[in-house]
């Protein structure tokens, strides 16, 4: 048995988190194609459509970066080549606030200041980042530097969650983070209270609550968990937990009013999406 080539393995993992790799996974699994057939379809699509699509590509907003990451619902230990990926848009630079950190404290202080929010922002969009994503896709440093930053964060803020895909301790509570935020909202807590207690940004909390509202609305319509998971592009495990929260809130007089508000929000979101789809 030869000596493992860790650099080659690292490059292979990073290559699997790309639009091409995601397309190949969808074609291979969805149409039961062989790897050769899937690659042929990909090349044909590039040849026919890419000359026109490239002209329509818009730039990401200032301070943001778009990248592919593994879906949060994929289990730990599953090979990246077999995982579903998701495109996420992350806020790396927030403006004058970050300029001040960079000017006065340097990049070594900037990275730890941004990493927790970047991890939560990716999670709020349904994906989990890895050390490699942070190192080679966002900050352009070594994984050893990122590991040092993470160790500093865990020591200075031990209660703050750092949901990385490769960290079993952090990967386990991913679903509980989302459901706990919904529980707090159903109990009547304000946005600021939820953010403080969960260590999540307002954007992440708003995203979780919007997904739950849509889920509650679809549960009200009598849809099955598998249908809801497909429509919302979320994992079945999360949908089952959200359904349980809907049932629990419907039986609790103290939560019924808040659940009714989620139902209204879900119906309004559905109506807005239909209007947008019809061009009205």
Buried (B, 14 or more C-beta within 10 A) or exposed (E): EEEEEEEEEBEEBBEBBEEBBBBBBBBBEEEEBEEEEBBEBBEEEEEEEEEEEEEEEEEEEEEBBEBBBBBBBBEEEEEBBEBBBBEBEBBBBEEEEBEEBEEEEEEEBBBBBBBBBBBBBBBBBBBBBBBBBBBBBBBEBEBEBBEBBBEBBBEEEEEBBBBBBBBEEBBEEBBEBBBBBBBBBBBEBEEEEBBEEBBBBEBBBBBBBBBBBBBBBBBBEEBEBEEBBEEBEBBEBBBBBBBEBBEEBBEEEEBEEBBEBBBEBBBEBBEEEEEEEEEE
